[in-house]
Amino acid sequence: MESDTLQIALGLRQGDVVVLEALVERYQYRLVRYLIYLLGRRDGVDDLVQETWLRVLERGGSYDGHSRFEPWLFRVARNIALDAMRKRQTLSLDSDDEDGRVRPSAASSEPSPYTLAARTEDAERLSLSLQTLEPVYREVLVLRFQEDLSLREISVVVGAPVSTVASRIYRGLATLRPQFEGETA
Amino acid sequence: MNIDHHENFQRMIDESLAGAISAERECSLREHLDTCSPCQEYLSASNRVIAGLGGFSFEVNPTLNAKVLAGLRLRAQQVRAERAGRRRWSLISLAAAVLTMGGSFVDLQFGRLIAAAFDIQRTQVQQGLLVFWIVPSLCVLLLFPLLPLLSQAGTHREERIL
C-alpha cells in the first residue's frame, strides 16, 4: 500500500499526467458521490470535480504519500466545495432582481439526487431522510460506511477532532435508524 | 436500570460500527448480543442503514472524464512552463550572485597584481571592477527576481484590458 501511495506522491510532485489520468479513472465516481453527499444536490458537482482535479495537479506536491490518498483528495474537494458554497451565497445576495426580489431556487422542485440514485428498497427508504439530514452528518456517514475511512482519516478530511466525528456518526445513524426499527431484516 | 443497561450496549454498537471500540469492549458486546434481543434489533436496524447507504448508484456524466482529462493536460502544460520559467530565473540569479562574489574576490585577491601589471593605481582597478563587473552583476541579481513579478503584473493588466 505504502509503495502505491509513494508512487502517487512522486507522480503528483512531478505533475505527471499519466499518474493523474489513472487517479481520475480510479476515484472519479467516489469523488462525485462524496460531493453529492456533502452538497445534497447534483447540479454544480461536475464543475467542482473538475476544479478538484486541477487543484490536485497544482498542489499535488503537498501530498507526502505516507498516508492513504483518499482522505487527502476528499479534503481538497471539501475545501473547494466550501469555497463554492460561500461564493454561491454571496452571489445569491448580489444577484437579486431589479425589484429587490430573490429568485426562487430551481433545485427545490427537482427530485433529490438520493431518490434518483436509489437502487434498493432500503436505499429508497433512506433517500428522503438523507435529503433532510444535515450535510455534516451525511458527509461522515459516506466517509465511514462507503469510503471505509477510519475516524482519524475522517477527522483529517473534515478538520474536526476524532470525538466530534464519532458523535456525528452516532447522530447520523440515530436519525436514519428509525426507518428500520421494529422490523426484522 | 435495565434501560440504561441496553443504552450502554447500544452505545457500544454505535462505537463498534464507527470503529471506535476497544477489543475488550467489543468482546463484551458480542457476549451481550448473543442473549439480548432488543440490542440485536438495534444492531440489525443499524446494519440496514449501512446497507441502505450502499444501495445508491449515482450517475456520472459520461463526458466528465474526458473534460477533466483535457483540462488537466492543458493545465499540466502551463504548470510545466511556469516551473521551467522559475528554474530559469533561479539559475540566472544564482549566476549573478556568483559573478558578484567573484568580482569582489578578484578585487581583494588580485587587485594589487593587476595594478602592478598594468602600471595603474589600485583605486583605478577597483573602480574598473566596480563599473564593469560588480555593479552590473549586482543589478542583475537584484532585478531578475522582480522581472517575473513585473511580467505577471503586465499580463494581468492585459487581461483586464481585453
Interface residues (C-beta under 8 A of the other chain):
Chain A: G15 V17 L20 E21 V24 E25 Q28 Y29 V32 R33 I36 R42 D46 V49 Q50 W53 L54 L57 E58 P113 Y114 L116 A117 A118 R119 T120 E121 D122 A123 E124 R125 L126 S127 L141 V142 R144 F145 Q146 S150 L151 V162 A166 I169 Y170 L173 A174 L176 R177 Q179 F180 E181 G182 E183 T184 A185
Chain B: R11 D14 E15 L17 A18 G19 A20 E41 Y42 S44 A45 S46 N47 R48 V49 I50 A51 G52 L53 G54 G55 F56 S57 F58 E59 V60 N61 L64 N65 K67 V68 L69 G71 L72 R73 R75 A76 V79 R80 R83
